[in-house]
Amino acid sequence: MKSEDNIHLPPLFPLNTLCASLFSKSFLSTSVTIMPTNMHFLLPFLIFFLSVSQLCKSQLVPGTNMSSLLATGVSTNEREMVPAMFAFGDSLIDDGNNNDLPSFAKANYYPYGIDFSGGPTGRFSNGYTIVDEIADLLGLPLIPPNSQASGEAALHGVNYASAAAGILDVTGQNFVSRIPFDKQIQNFENTLDQVTDNLGADGVADALAQCLFFVGMGSNDYLNNYLMPNYNTRSQYNPQQFSDLLVQQYKRQLMSLYNLGARKFIIAGIGSMSCIPNMRAQNFQSQCSPTVDRDLIIPFNNKLKIMLNTLNRNLPKAKFIYMDIYKMISDILAKPRSYGFQVIDRGCCGIGRNRGQITCLPFQTPCVNRNEYVFWDAFHPTAAVNILLARKAFYGNTDVVFPMNIYQLAQLNLEPS
């Protein structure tokens, strides 16, 4: 039994809407551990705790048994709704790809993973990530990180996400090493090359058309690029120009995945950033910063939705669904008790105002009542929120995931073009 089975999940909806959507949840795509510039003096201490080791060298090896799975194009278990799921993103869904990188963006130490059956694995949560819960709902085992995806571990997909990663390659440089979205796509292409050697191009294309591709990018392009004082991005682009740049690049990257055979896409929008603990901690009154959402996040999400609608029209043999994480987290922050949460203004683990000035450090003692907290650390949600979000996206209505939910997408029959 996974440890998350023991988590008491808060009610998913207020009573008057419970029957309309039995499973629900919400949260934030803000992702990576960011260090305020006025705290950079602590870097030597973090270096001491966060072991810097060799570059990740373990990738999917030739001859992996993934070929035998993809050869069928169907699930190997009656409960499995799809053959496999591939995930791309940042620390919201990273499950260990940064562990062996010389990076400050790591979570492979206690108390991260305190409620996860495997302990600290590199997940930026006390327990499950969104992708973990989606895999459960699909009937799949947990998807391994690319750095560990070999043999039977990769039978049901690979997670390429990397903390501090962004749509832009330059995003997240403050953390030294990370795997940007373009490089994550290259890693997926390496996986395909190895599988194709065993299975053949036609067999891979048929199988991939039934697999799910989860992509959640963009948070770090704001948190660890546009909003960072040591970047000159704001002097080069106004908010509108920067969101245009991101969406244009994002479209190219999604088309790259399409050209590699992906057909069923789950695209997570950026969640509200105005009230995360780190934003609250940046002023002495611990207030939210609504201009961040108004000027940056909402315009980006609106352009992303338009772009996905265009792709759905132009690529009839593919389907892109959008998870409106912004709407879901806004609702949970507006009515936390309706979802069973009590604490919304600080992290469960962290240092400084709102436990949001410095993220959770090694062996720091976290809060005890973690299921009552929306935020695990300065930026990331608790496992309870991650599970709620995944269930909402899986079973939810078109007000939060459209044009269909994940359950419907998994059942959709799309042929490779």
N, C-alpha and C positions, 0 to 999 in steps of 0.2 A: 504493500500500500504506500503510495506516495504521501509525503508529509502534508501536501496541500489538501489531501482528503480530510484532514483534521481541522482545516481552517473554517471557522464559522463565517460563512458568506453573509453579508448584510442583505436586507431585502432589495431586490433589483429595481423595483419601481414603487412609487407611491401607490397606495391601494387602488386608487381610481383608474390607474392604467395598467395594473398588474396583469389583468386578463388579456389585454391587448398585446402585450409583449412579455411572455413568461420569463424569458431569459434576457438579462440586460446588464450593461455596465459601461463604464466610461473611463477614459483618461487621455492623457497627455502624451504627445510624441516628443516632448522635450527630452533630450537624451543625455548628454554626456557629462561627466564630471568636469566642471570648469572651475578654475581657481581665480578668484578676483586678483587683479594685478597688484593690489596693495598687500597681498598675502604671499607674494613670490619669495619672500625671505624664508618661507617654510619648505621650499623645494628640497633643500638638502636632507631635511628630516624625512620627507616623503620618499626620497630616493633610498634612504636607509631601509624603509619598510617595504617599498614596492620593488621587488627584485627585478633588476634589469638583466635579461639574459639574451641568448642567441636569437637571431631572427627565426621566425616560424619556418620550419623546414619540412613539415609533414603535410602532404596533400594526398588526395585520392590516388591510390597507386594503380598502375596498370593491372588489369585482371580482376578488379574489384567485382564483388558479387552483385553490384548494382545492375550489371548487364542482365543477369537472370531475371531480375524484377522488371526492368524496362522492356525486356523481350516480350512479356505477356501484354503489356499495356494496361493491365488491370491490377487491382489490389490482390495481395496474397492472403488476405484474411477477410472473412465475410464482413467483419465490422469496418474495414478500411474503405473509406469512400473514394479515395484517389490513390494512385500508385505511390506518389511522393510529393513532397513540398520542398521548395527551395526558397530561402529567405535572404534578403539583402537589407542592410540598414546600419544603424548606429548602436549606441549602448542600450537603447530601449529593448533590443532583441539580441544583442551580442551574448553568446553563451560560452565564450572562451577563446575566441580568435586572437585577442590581444595578450593572452597570458604569456606567450613566449616572445613578445615584441619588446624592444627597448622603449617602452611607452609609460607615461604617467597615467594614462587612462586604463586602469586595471581594476578588477574587482574579485580577484582570486584569493581573497583573504577574509577571515572572519572579522565582523559579523555578517558580511554579505553571504547569502546562502544559509543563514541561520535556520530557516524553515524549509529548506530544500533537502530532499532525502540524500542527495550526494554531497551536501555541505557546500563550501565555497567552490564554484566552478568557473567563475568569470562573469556570471550573470549580475547585472547591476540592480539587484533586488534582494529582498529577504527570502524570496522563493521563486515562484514561476514568473516567466515573462509572458507577454501576449502570445508569442509564437508557440510557446510550450502548451498553453491551454488550447490553442487552435489545433495543434497536432493531436491532443487528447480527444477533442471533439470530432476530429476526422477519423479517429480510430487508429492513428499512427503512433509509433513510439516517438520519444523526444528526438528532435532533429539535431544531429551532432554538429559541432563547429567544423569548418573546413580544415582547421589545423589538426583535427583528430579523425577526420572522415576517411577511414580505410576499411576495406573488407565489409563484413556484415553491418558495421556501424553506419554505413552509408546507404543501406538498402532502401531507405524511405526518404531520402533527400539529404540536403546539406545546407547548413547555415553559414553564410559568408559575411555576416554583419560584423562591424568593427567599431568599438567605442571611439569617439572623436571624429568619425568619418563624416564626410559631407558630399553633396552633389559636386562641389568644386574640389579639385585636387588640393588646393592650398588651405582649405578649411582644416582646422584642428592642429596646425603646426605647433602650437604651444605645448602640445602633449608629445612632441617628437614623433614617434612612429604610430601610424594607424593605416587602415586599408580603405582608401577612398572608393566611392561607388564604381568608378571606371575600373579600378583594379579588382574589385569584387566581381565585376562582370568578366574580366579576364580569367579569374580563378574558376568561375563557372564554365567558361569556354574550355579550360584545361580539363575539367571534369568530363565534359562532353567528348573531347578528343579521345580520352582514354576509354570511355564507354563505347564510342563509335567504332573503335578498333576491334572490339569484340562483337558488336551487334549489327553494325552497318547503319548508314545514314537514314534509310527509310524506317527501320525499326525504331531508331531513336526519335525521329520526328513523330511517329504515331504515338509513342508513349508520352512524350513531352506535352502533346496536345491535351492530355488528360491530367497532367500534374498542375499543382497550384504554385504560383510565384508571389510571395509576399514581399512588398517593398515599402519601407518606411524611411524616407530621407528628408533632409531640409532643416531640421532643428539646429544642427551644428553650424550650418551656413550663416545662421543668425547669432546663436550663442557664442560660437567660437570662431567667428570671422567678423561679420558686420558690426556687432556690438562690442568687439574687443578694441580697446584703445591702441594696442600696438599694431593693428592692421590699418592700412590706409584705404580700405574699401569704401568707407563713407565719403572720403574725399573724391573718389572716382565715380561713384554711383549714388544717385538719390534713391529713396526707397522703391519708387516705381521702376526705375531702371534696373535695380538689383533683382527685384522679383521677376522682371522680364528675362534677365540673364539666367536666373536659376531655372525657370520653367522651360526656357529654350534648351538648356543643357539637359534637363531632366527628360524632356521629350526624346532627345537624341539617344539617351541611355536606355530608355524603355524600348525604343525601336531596335536598339542593339539586341536586347533580350528577345524581342519578337523575331528578329532575323535569325536568332539562334534556335528558335523553335518554341519559345514560350507563347502560350495562348490564353491562359487563365490568370489574370492579374488581380491581386488585392493591393490597392495603393492606400496607405495610411496618410492622411493629411497631418499637418502640424497642429499640436494641441495648444491651448492657451498657455502663454508664458508669463502673463502679467502678475500672477499671484503665486508662482512657485517660490519656495523658501529662499532661493538665492536672490530673486528679484525683491522680495520683501526685505531682505537683509541689507540691501543697498541704501536704505534710508533709516534714520533713527526712529521713525514712527512705525516701522514695519508695515508700511502700506503697499498696496499693489501698484503696478506701473502700467496703467491702461493704455498708454500711448504705444507700448511695445506691440500689443495685439492690434490696436487700431491702425497703426501706420505700417506694420511689417507683416504680421502673421495672417490677418484676415485678407489683405490683398493677395498674398502669395496663394493661400488656399483657394480663393476665388479663381485665380488664373489657372491653378492646377486642375480644378474641376472643369473649366472650359476646355483645357487641353485634353483631358480624358474623354470628354464628350466627343471631341473631334476624332480622337483615335477610334472610339467605338463606331462612329459613322464611316470612317475610312477603311477600317479593318474588320469587315463583317465576320470573318472567321476567328476573331479574337474577342475577348470580353475583359474590360477593365472596370472593376468596381471600386468605389471611393468610400473609405471609412471617414466619416465626419467626426474625428476625434475632438476637434475644437468644440463642437456642439455638445458632445457627451461630457467632456470635462467641465465645461461651463455649467451644465446642469447639475453635476455632482457637487460642484463648489457652491452653487446657489442653494441647494437643498441637501446638504450632507447627511442629515439625520434620516432622511427618507431612504437613504442607501445604507444606513447603519454606521456611518462615520461620525466621529466626534471632533477630530482634530484636523484642521485644514490649513493652518497658518505656520506650520513648522514641520521639519523633517523628524522622522523617528530616530535617525542617527545622523549626527553632524556636529559642527562646532560653530560657535558664535551666535549672533542674533538669528532667531528663528531656526537655529541649527542649519543655517544655510550659507554661512560665509565660507566654510571649508567642509567638503563632503566627508562622509564617514571614513574614519581612519582605522588602521588595523587594530583589532582587539578592543575597540571602543565599545562600551556597553550601550546597546540600543534601548529604545522604549520596550516595555513589556507588552502593552496592549496594541500590538502592531496592526491588528485587524480593524482598529478604530482610526487609524491614520490614513490619510490620502497619500501623503508623501513619505517615502522610505528615507530619502536623503535630500540633498539640496535641489535635486533635479528629477529624480526618478520616482515612480509610483511604487506603492507596496504591492506585494503579490495579490492581495485581495482585490485591489483595483485592476491589476493586469487581468485577472481572471474574469472580472466583470466586463471589462472592455472586450475581451475575446468572445465572451458569450453573446454580448450585444451585437457584435459584428457578425457572429455566426447565425443568429436567429432573428436579428432585429428587422425593423421596418425601414422603408425608404427614407424616413426622416433622418436616419443616422448612417445608413449604408445603402448606396444605390449605384446602379439601377436594380441591384438584387443583393441578397446577403450571401455569406460564404457558403452556407448549406446549399443554396440554390446554384451557386457557381460550381460547386463540386459535382452536382448532378448534371450540369450542362454538358451536352455532347458536342464537342467541337472537333472538326476534322482538320488535320494539317493542310495548309494551302500549298 
